[in-house]
Amino acid sequence: MSVAIETPRVGRLGAVRDFGGSWLFWTCVTILIGFVLIALFAPVLAPYDPNATDLSNALSGPSLQHLLGTDESGRDTLSRVMFGARTSLVGPLFVVVLSTVFGIVVGLLAGWRGGWVDLVLSRVLDILFAFPGLLLAILVVALFGKGMTAPVVAMSVAYLPFVARLTRSLVVQGKTQPYVAAYRVQGFGPTYTATRRLLPNVSSTVLAQSTLNFGYALLDLAALSFLGLGVQPPTPDWGAMVEQGRGAVLSGQPMSAIAPAVAIVVVVVAFNVVGEEIGDRIARRER
Amino acid sequence: MSLDGAGVAPPRTATFVVWRLLGLMLTLLVTSFLVFASLYVVPGSPIDFLIQGRSPSPATIAAIKKQYGLDQPFLVQYVHWLAGVLHGNFGRSLEYRENVSTLIASRLPTTFSLVLLSAVIILVVGLGAGILGALRAGRSSDKAVLVVVTFFAAIPSFAAAIVLISFFSVRLGLFPTFGAGQGPVDRLYHLTLPAIALSLTFIALVARITRSSMLDVLSREHVEVALSRGLARRTVVRRHVLRNAGGPILTISGLLVAGLLVSSAVVETAFGLDGIGSLLVASVDKLDFPVVQALVLLVVAAFVIINFVVDLAYPLIDPRVKAGDAAR
């Protein structure tokens, strides 16, 4: 005989559904959707080929032909920013997905099993914490070469502890709730209870953290590209564009460096505002 | 250890110190192993890096192997390397043909001045903004601080560097665009813009933590009692709030210093400074592994050692907390 159990309802979508008033939140959501659309439809939207050089038109300021001017090789800055949205957004996306998935697995395992599993995993997480993300990425690039793959994997490992620790602490708290015991008493297996009943209730808080991580991952990956260790030229990428624009800055035409820098700041601010508001909402509801 | 003598500290403290020390050494040991072993994970053997594309005779290769100890088993090499590291010997740089420790020592002053100057800016501005925000919580000045700080947190240091150079150096001609300068005054002048670029993100971190921990303390009873006794608000804030709010800020200082050291790689590259950060980037570029290994180890060591010191120092600013409670 089965008894209906009142599971606290904090659905994954429920967290987002009841956002009401904040205009700032919705502005940021709109900005982010805008950037995603630009990234998806860059070939249609961009006025020029991002890699087409035009040396007779190098380092020109903003004009009607080139709204954001051109860089040292005469490439259109606006088109490069639009195409740059692709690499600049896809990298952090992979980092967030990988670190969230594996972080939840590690955190759930440590928190649910406890004992020596918890002890060993927590110790490993402590050691990982000692490596700042950028440092780990630099080391991994030294080992496996420049490009996108090595930094993204390294950054996923570096962000994993944040997700894992949060998941672990939420699972440790949630484990003692009566509804968990009720499922166990009814004969539901531990794996079922942990993954299908407990996890959905902690996932919204974890996802709020992951949203914030997206912004930080974007900053770290852009920094790596700026250092010449990430995305390689001529592929347009915001971090790499800032680096390539340094010469232009010194010769008084800073637009080709400043435009991608502004794009980074706008996207990161938007992600931080969205992530924090989601987190605040969840915290307020659970009180 | 003096802490467990004379029955001043309860035995728990001593146990805690010993455990933390063991944890610290374990972290450093694992890190050193990872850093050393990383060279062997790479596609291609270390000898390929040493000869770098040239094709010397088998006798030369054997000589090089012997010189770098590559003819010995892996674990022997590790222990040998670790023993050297403990004596401050990180091997020789492949690129610069000098001892890694000499090389790092020559680059350290620039990075040290940069990180120190940034730390001063971060503490003054971050604490100031956090305190202002907390004391005027909910009012427009608090909101302004929050907005500015959220904005700061999203500015990557290299973008800040470009904007600062573009405006203050190129447009206004107020600051140099390159180099670290000679002598203390000139160095301060050269490092002002880099330090600002390095600070922005961390100002946000410190301001947020200061604000929230001060708000937490401000709402406690002892503050109300102190105010109701007629003490000046200024005194109460200084003596009863700030002191209690200091903990969380101290807790992140390890993270802060490690973060500054790593981010200085970006800022030093942007401003053409010859510190350890730009050395790290150049060494990764040139596959100069002994230097990369030494620098990674140094940053991680700085992080765990500062965290250890903070855990020990915590009871000093908050005597109610015995060492051991602080970390949990």
Interface residues (C-beta under 8 A of the other chain):
Chain A: R123 D126 I127 A130 F131 P132 L134 L135 I138 L139 V141 A142 L143 F144 G215 L219 A222 A223 F226 L227 G228 L229 G239 V242 E243 G245 R246 V249 L250 G252 P254 A257 I258 A261 I264 V265 V268 V269 N272 V273
Chain B: G23 L26 T27 V30 T31 V35 S38 V41 V42 P43 T150 F151 A153 A154 I155 P156 S157 F158 A159 I162 V163 I165 S166 V170 R171 T177 T201 A258 G259 V262 S263 A265 V266 T269 A270 L280 V281 S283 V284 D285 L287 F289 V292 V296 V299 V300 F303 V304
